[in-house]
Amino acid sequence: MGASLNGDNDVEACSWSEATGMVGLGDIPGGTGQSIARAVSSDGTVVADEAYIPGGTTVAFSWAKTTGMVRLPDFQGGNWPAR
């Protein structure tokens, strides 16, 4: 997990395994194409962290092979992570 530059020169969350190598995790609907991954489940099937939406706001996402990248609901009182 982490981030790498994609073909559009945007920072995109990615995962890596010996079997697949580095794989970009895509984008959330309405996102800017930029994201980073810093958390992964113990079995490697779920990744989470932050993605960017227009206006420079960051929002939380989760990613799984079956769902792709999904924006998580905002915490009451504002976006996560607080900036």
Stockholm file with secondary structure:
# STOCKHOLM 1.0

chainA/1-83         MGASLNGDNDVEACSWSEATGMVGLGDIPGGTGQSIARAVSSDGTVVADEAYIPGGTTVAFSWAKTTGMVRLPDFQGGNWPAR
#=GR chainA/1-83 SS CEEEECTTSCEEEEEEETTTEEEECCCCTTCCSCEEEEEECTTSSEEEEEEEETTTEEEEEEEETTTEEEECCCBTTBCSSCC
#=GC SS_cons        CEEEECTTSCEEEEEEETTTEEEECCCCTTCCSCEEEEEECTTSSEEEEEEEETTTEEEEEEEETTTEEEECCCBTTBCSSCC
//
